[in-house]
């Protein structure tokens, strides 16, 4: 095969390629575009030859087809685009389109100032990439969230509290820690069944969540045991929050079909300075919780 036959073969290959190919001259006028290039740019092939890059983008902007231009001012967008085009001999970048497709653009400039552009459809890869990202996020959520109540599980709760403790140490603020334990939860399971017991846990979680501030940390740390971390909170304020939650739970029975399940909770509370460790907070709150249960339940006890 001589050189001319090789050139013809190469041209025929590019001309019929499933990838888009276009060539701009040194004045950014399109001097060649295969069928795919014209189709992607939403301009008939017989019309695209002779168009400048600016005119092509103005057309795309006006018909709202092709390249997705996130701007209300096409001239400002063009000023930016022309500032980066031809800034290097070779550029590779991804572009999203108004119809949801994604293309990988490669631009290569020769010594005469001509630019060849290749457009490769990467929509399937992008969808797969987004699917993988979604799967990773789902797995993270599963790993960090209690499956039943949808609040932080013990591991996630401890990690979040430790992060907040580090922040509190920088501010020097006091912090409070609450442990909630549902009273007679085993009796609820035995009397009404475990499905109702699960509904109770979900119901109580929602009641606690509604009573907390947006920056408070709630987690399920045991079967019927919940923890709440209150940053920058005094004992007086923490006691007010805990008592409000206790009363809310006591006044909000679970209505399951025609059955009303009465509920109450015992709460242990402690407040420590900025150098406290998680284990110290937990141990003191747990001792206070034990005192609340031994003292008759359905009450809040502050660690002394």
ZAMAR-345446 format. One line per field, with one value per residue (C-alpha): residue number from 1; y, x, z. Coordinates in Angstrom, 2 decimals, m for minus. Layout:
N
bakol	[NUM|...]
v	[Y|...]
u	[X|...]
w	[Z|...]
END
This chain:
304
bakol	[1|2|3|4|5|6|7|8|9|10|11|12|13|14|15|16|17|18|19|20|21|22|23|24|25|26|27|28|29|30|31|32|33|34|35|36|37|38|39|40|41|42|43|44|45|46|47|48|49|50|51|52|53|54|55|56|57|58|59|60|61|62|63|64|65|66|67|68|69|70|71|72|73|74|75|76|77|78|79|80|81|82|83|84|85|86|87|88|89|90|91|92|93|94|95|96|97|98|99|100|101|102|103|104|105|106|107|108|109|110|111|112|113|114|115|116|117|118|119|120|121|122|123|124|125|126|127|128|129|130|131|132|133|134|135|136|137|138|139|140|141|142|143|144|145|146|147|148|149|150|151|152|153|154|155|156|157|158|159|160|161|162|163|164|165|166|167|168|169|170|171|172|173|174|175|176|177|178|179|180|181|182|183|184|185|186|187|188|189|190|191|192|193|194|195|196|197|198|199|200|201|202|203|204|205|206|207|208|209|210|211|212|213|214|215|216|217|218|219|220|221|222|223|224|225|226|227|228|229|230|231|232|233|234|235|236|237|238|239|240|241|242|243|244|245|246|247|248|249|250|251|252|253|254|255|256|257|258|259|260|261|262|263|264|265|266|267|268|269|270|271|272|273|274|275|276|277|278|279|280|281|282|283|284|285|286|287|288|289|290|291|292|293|294|295|296|297|298|299|300|301|302|303|304]
v	[0.00|3.32|6.50|7.85|4.65|4.79|8.39|7.47|4.54|6.75|9.43|6.86|5.47|8.92|9.96|6.97|6.75|6.54|9.23|12.83|14.44|18.09|20.33|24.08|26.24|28.82|31.32|28.82|28.16|24.57|23.10|19.50|17.64|14.07|13.02|12.30|15.68|17.49|15.33|15.98|19.71|19.70|21.27|19.62|18.56|20.67|23.76|23.19|23.63|27.29|28.04|29.59|28.17|31.25|30.97|27.26|27.93|30.81|28.42|25.79|28.41|29.73|26.35|24.93|21.77|20.12|21.32|22.36|25.98|26.95|30.68|33.33|35.34|33.56|36.29|36.00|32.22|32.54|34.89|32.25|29.37|31.18|31.93|28.23|26.93|26.66|27.42|24.11|21.92|19.17|19.28|16.48|17.20|15.95|17.82|17.21|17.80|19.08|15.64|13.97|12.55|12.98|13.28|13.16|15.98|15.96|19.01|18.94|21.95|21.60|24.07|25.72|26.57|24.01|22.13|18.61|17.76|14.26|13.65|10.25|9.30|8.29|8.37|4.70|5.14|8.22|6.38|3.48|5.93|7.62|4.21|3.21|6.51|5.96|2.40|3.63|6.25|3.60|1.30|4.16|4.89|1.22|1.05|4.17|4.03|1.88|m0.16|0.10|3.65|5.33|7.27|6.78|3.30|2.89|3.02|6.12|7.78|7.26|8.60|11.67|12.39|12.05|14.50|16.95|16.47|17.50|20.63|21.40|21.16|23.98|26.18|25.24|24.73|22.31|19.40|17.14|13.51|11.70|8.00|6.97|3.52|2.59|1.31|m2.29|m2.74|m6.52|m6.61|m4.66|m7.23|m10.12|m8.63|m7.16|m8.95|m7.88|m6.08|m3.74|m3.42|m2.28|0.30|1.55|2.09|3.99|6.04|6.98|7.85|10.30|11.85|12.35|13.77|16.38|17.54|18.09|20.97|20.53|20.20|17.68|14.10|11.19|7.52|4.08|2.53|m0.61|m2.56|0.00|2.39|5.74|8.31|12.07|14.38|18.07|20.28|23.64|22.82|23.37|20.93|23.23|23.36|19.63|18.81|20.98|19.12|15.69|16.44|17.71|14.49|12.34|14.07|13.88|10.14|9.61|11.62|10.00|6.33|4.30|3.75|0.46|m0.34|m0.30|m0.89|1.89|1.09|3.29|4.33|5.88|6.29|6.60|9.06|9.45|12.80|14.12|17.37|17.68|20.20|20.42|17.79|14.93|11.63|9.64|6.73|9.10|10.73|7.37|5.84|8.76|8.97|5.20|5.41|8.13|5.99|3.07|5.35|6.51|2.93|1.87|4.94|4.06|4.74|7.41|10.12|12.04|11.68|13.91|12.30|13.61]
u	[0.00|1.53|1.35|m1.68|m3.64|m2.72|m3.93|m7.19|m7.69|m7.05|m9.43|m12.17|m11.70|m12.01|m14.87|m17.00|m15.84|m18.31|m16.19|m16.53|m13.59|m13.30|m10.46|m10.20|m7.76|m5.51|m8.44|m10.71|m12.78|m14.00|m12.41|m13.42|m16.01|m17.19|m20.83|m20.50|m18.90|m21.76|m24.38|m22.90|m22.69|m26.33|m25.49|m25.93|m22.56|m22.97|m23.45|m20.81|m17.87|m16.87|m18.38|m16.14|m15.90|m17.65|m20.53|m20.88|m21.15|m23.59|m25.75|m25.56|m26.51|m29.45|m31.05|m30.19|m28.84|m25.45|m22.86|m24.43|m23.45|m24.05|m24.18|m26.79|m24.29|m22.78|m20.22|m18.78|m18.71|m16.90|m14.33|m13.59|m13.57|m11.23|m8.96|m8.34|m8.52|m5.11|m3.49|m1.67|m0.71|m2.93|m6.03|m8.28|m11.55|m15.09|m18.17|m21.81|m24.57|m28.12|m29.54|m27.71|m24.83|m21.16|m18.24|m14.51|m12.96|m9.34|m7.85|m4.45|m2.82|m0.08|2.69|0.56|m2.12|m4.60|m6.53|m7.93|m10.73|m11.90|m15.21|m15.73|m19.07|m18.43|m22.04|m22.05|m18.83|m20.22|m23.43|m21.37|m19.18|m22.22|m23.69|m20.48|m20.40|m24.01|m23.18|m20.21|m22.40|m25.03|m22.43|m21.12|m24.64|m25.23|m21.95|m22.70|m26.47|m28.62|m30.74|m33.97|m34.04|m31.93|m29.86|m26.14|m25.14|m22.77|m19.60|m20.71|m21.96|m18.66|m16.70|m18.92|m18.68|m14.90|m14.70|m16.89|m14.81|m11.71|m13.49|m14.77|m11.24|m10.21|m13.06|m12.83|m16.61|m18.33|m20.30|m23.11|m23.85|m27.19|m27.98|m31.64|m32.92|m36.54|m38.28|m39.54|m38.74|m38.43|m41.96|m43.16|m41.55|m42.99|m46.49|m46.89|m44.25|m40.97|m42.55|m44.29|m41.05|m39.34|m42.08|m41.54|m37.83|m38.57|m41.26|m38.98|m36.13|m38.38|m39.54|m35.96|m34.84|m37.60|m36.59|m32.92|m31.08|m29.81|m26.18|m26.79|m25.62|m28.04|m27.17|m28.51|m25.80|m27.57|m30.81|m33.14|m30.38|m29.72|m26.99|m27.12|m24.11|m24.76|m21.80|m21.33|m24.11|m24.30|m25.87|m28.89|m29.56|m28.89|m31.29|m33.93|m33.51|m33.49|m36.58|m38.43|m37.62|m38.63|m41.99|m42.57|m42.00|m44.21|m47.01|m46.69|m47.73|m47.27|m50.61|m50.28|m53.56|m56.02|m53.36|m51.85|m48.40|m47.49|m43.83|m41.33|m37.57|m34.84|m32.06|m28.55|m26.82|m23.32|m21.54|m17.77|m15.17|m13.38|m10.72|m13.18|m12.83|m15.71|m15.24|m15.38|m18.59|m20.18|m19.22|m20.59|m23.82|m24.23|m23.85|m26.49|m28.75|m28.36|m29.39|m32.45|m33.55|m32.88|m34.73|m38.01|m37.41|m39.08|m36.74|m33.57|m30.60|m27.53|m24.18|m22.75]
w	[0.00|m1.06|0.97|m0.91|m0.39|3.28|3.50|1.76|4.14|7.14|5.86|5.18|8.68|10.29|8.02|9.05|12.67|15.55|17.23|16.18|14.39|13.46|12.29|12.88|10.95|12.62|12.58|14.39|11.26|10.80|7.69|8.30|10.33|9.95|10.28|14.00|14.71|12.94|14.68|18.13|17.43|16.20|12.82|9.38|7.97|4.85|7.03|9.69|7.31|7.36|10.78|13.38|16.87|18.25|15.77|16.50|20.23|19.69|17.66|20.42|23.00|20.97|20.23|23.70|22.12|22.14|24.65|27.95|28.48|32.11|31.57|30.84|28.80|25.80|25.15|28.65|28.26|24.94|26.47|29.07|26.56|24.18|27.11|27.71|24.14|22.48|25.83|25.46|22.54|23.93|26.14|27.39|29.20|29.74|28.53|29.40|26.86|27.15|26.27|29.16|27.15|28.10|25.68|26.18|24.15|23.04|21.34|19.66|17.96|15.33|14.50|11.81|14.38|13.12|15.77|15.49|17.90|18.79|20.56|22.21|23.77|27.40|28.61|29.63|31.60|33.37|34.27|35.60|37.52|39.05|39.87|41.63|43.54|44.59|45.68|47.72|49.41|50.13|51.64|53.78|55.00|55.79|57.71|59.76|60.23|62.48|60.09|62.10|63.44|60.71|63.24|63.85|65.00|67.95|65.85|63.96|67.15|68.96|65.98|65.71|69.44|69.40|66.50|68.40|71.55|69.60|68.42|71.92|73.30|70.99|72.22|75.92|76.14|78.51|77.11|78.27|77.58|77.94|77.93|77.41|78.29|77.55|80.68|80.63|76.94|77.32|78.70|75.63|73.33|75.35|75.52|72.03|69.96|68.43|65.41|67.85|69.79|66.59|66.03|69.57|68.89|65.69|67.44|70.35|67.99|66.17|69.45|70.64|67.28|67.27|70.74|69.88|68.30|64.74|65.87|68.68|68.03|68.46|68.16|69.02|71.18|72.34|71.98|73.59|74.62|72.95|73.45|72.92|72.90|73.58|72.77|74.49|76.96|80.72|83.16|83.56|79.83|79.37|82.19|80.56|77.25|78.92|80.99|77.94|76.07|79.06|79.33|75.57|75.55|78.61|76.97|73.52|73.58|70.43|68.70|66.79|65.05|67.96|70.61|72.72|74.10|77.08|77.17|79.53|79.68|82.27|81.53|82.89|82.42|82.96|82.12|81.89|80.82|77.51|78.31|78.79|76.93|75.46|77.87|80.83|79.61|78.91|82.25|84.27|82.28|82.60|86.38|86.47|84.29|86.68|89.55|87.57|87.01|90.58|91.83|90.13|86.41|84.26|85.57|84.80|87.14|86.95|87.78|91.05]
END
